[in-house]
Amino acid sequence: MTNKREQFVIDGLERINVIHKLLSEEEWKLSKLDDIDPIISGKTNLKFQNEYPDFSQFIENFPIPVHIIRCDFQKQEHIDFISLIYQRLR
């Protein structure tokens, strides 16, 4: 066993949860806001699924790319590299 400290960062977890919730069978309503597409703004997830079954199916089957970055948090250059990646992604 090593003395290395392991840490996990899951970026995008909130987005994945929203996709899961959008496709769920438990009804909930999206906020009616100007920055939400009018097609789904103020509608329930079940109404969206019923009105746009092809799009719902597309979302359900869309592959989500996952990148695993292994690093040693005891090395500053590894921490700097992870920080650089997140700066570029945002």
N, C-alpha and C positions, 0 to 999 in steps of 0.2 A: 504494500500500500504506500502511496506517495504522500508527501506532506503538502502537495499542491492544493490550493483552494479552488473549488469548482464553482463557477457562477453561470447562470443561464439568463439570456436576454431573449425575450420573444417579442420581436417588433411586428406590429401588424395584428396583434391578438384582438384588439378592439374591432378591426375591420372584419376579421374572420368571425367573431361573435355576431356582428350585425348581419353578415351573410347567412349564418346559421339561423338567426332569429327570423330573418325575412322569409326563409323557406320552411319555418316551423308550422305546425298545425295549431299552435296556441295563438289566438288572435290578439293583435296589438295594433295600435294606430301610429303612423308616422306623423311627426309634427307638420303643421302647415306653415312653412317658412319660405321666404323668397329665394333662398339659396338651395332649395331642394327642387329637383325636376318636377314640373307641374303634373307629369304623368303619374307620379307616386305621392306627391305632397298631400298630406291630409287623409290618405287612404289607409285602410288596414292591409296587413300583409296578405290576408286571405283574399281580399278583393283584388289585389295585385296579382296573386297567383291565378285567380279565375279569369281575369281580363287579359292577362299576358302569359298564358301557359307555355308558349314556346320560349319566351325570355326566361321564365322561371326554370325551365328545363336546361336552358343554356347555362344559367348561373350554377345550377346544381352539378352540372357535368364539367364545368370549366376547371382545368388543372391549376393548382396553386403552386408556383415554384417555391422551393425551400432551399435556403443556403445555410449550411452549418459551417461556422467559423470557429476553429479551435485555437485557443490561445492560452498562454500562461500569464495570469494576472500578477505574477510576481515580477514580470519583465515590463519595464516602462514602454519599450518600443512596441510591444504587443498592445498595450492599452492605447497608445497613440494611434496605432493602425486601426483599431476598432473605432476610435473617435473619428478618424478621417473618413471611414466608410459611412458612418451615420451622418456626417456633415454632407457628404455627397448625395446621399439618398434623400435628404430632406430638402 
